[in-house]
C-alpha cells in the first residue's frame, strides 16, 4: 500500500489540478507554428490578402517556445494562457490576431472573446496615451483641452483585433455572438450589441478547401479531424489525398492526441519534436492496418485455446522481462496508473510497459 500511495502522489505531481490537458498542449504547439497559424487563418477568407508566416510576430512571450518539453514544464506549474494563441500580423495594415481552441461547444466563449478583444483595445489606448504623455512636454498648438487632458488626439487610431475559434468537435450548439445570449425580443429594442465568433469547423469544410491550405501539416490535421468519427471515411481521405505530400512526425502525434487516434499518438510519441515533413501517411496507415489485422488474428487464435494455457501465454510474452518489473507495472496499472505515467515514473520504455499490460490481458 505504501508503494501505491507513493505512486499516486507522484501522479498528482505530474498532473496537478487546474492545468491544461495533453490535448491543450498539442493544440498550443500546433498553432504557435507561424506556417500552421497563417494557413488556418487564411482558410477563413476574412482578410483581402493572405497572411505570410514571416509577417507574424508572437504576442505571448511566456509561451513563445514550440517545444513539448517546455510546454509540459509550464503545465506542471499550473500556468495558464490569456489567449490560446495571439500574434501580430504586420502586413499592409497591422492586425492583432487571436486564436481559441475548442473541442466542445463553449457557451462562455462569446463573452470571453468580447472581453479579450476589448481588453486589447484598452491596452492599445493606454499605450498611445503613454506615448503622447512622453512626447508632449507642454500642450501642442492646435490641440483641444479635451485632447490634452485625455492625452489622446482625435485622429489617433487603433490596430484591428481579430479572434478566430478552431473547433475540433462536431456540432457547435451554443452562442456564436454575444447577441445570441441576450434574451430580449428583437422588436423590443432598436438593436442588440453584437460581437460575433469566427468559428473554423473542419467538419463544415469541403475536402477541396482543406487541401487548398498552404501547410501540408494542416491539410492532414484538418482532414483527419473532419473524419475522426468515421474510420472508413478517414481511410479514404488519407489514401486518396495524403499520398501526394508528407507531414512531420510532430503533426502526426498532435493529430493523434486531438482526435484520440491512438495508433498515431503511440507510433509518433517518441518523434513528436521532429518538425521536418518526412512521413508518408498512406504508408503509415497501411502499416497500422497490417499490424491491426495481425493482432486481430492472434487474438482470435488465443481465444480459441483452453483457459488453462493462459498463464503459459503470459509467461511466453513476458520472457526476458524482469519478473519484479512486470509485477510492479501490473500492480500500478491495476491501481489506475496509465501506461504513459508508469513509463515516466519507472524509467521503462513505453512499448515495454504496454507489452506487459497487454500480456496480462491475454
Buried (B, 14 or more C-beta within 10 A) or exposed (E): EEEBEEBBEEBEEBEEEEBBEBBBBBBBBBBBBBBBBBBBBBBEEEBEEEBBBEBBEBBBEEBEBBEBEEBBEBBEEEBEBEBBBBBBBBBEEEBBBBBBBBBEBBEEBBBBBBEBBEEBBEEBBEEBBEEBEEEBEEEEEEBEEEBBEBBBBEEBEBBBBBBBBBBBBBEBEBBBBBBBEEEEEEEEEEEBEEBBBBBBBBBEBEBEEBBEBBBBBBBBBBBBBBBBEEEEEBBEBBEEBBEEBBBBBBBBBBBBBBBEBEBBBBBBBEBBBBBEBEBBBBEBBBEBEEEEEEEEEEEEEEEEEEEEEEEEEBEEBBEEBEEEBBEBBBBBBEBEBBBBBBBBBBEBEBEBBBBBBBBBEB
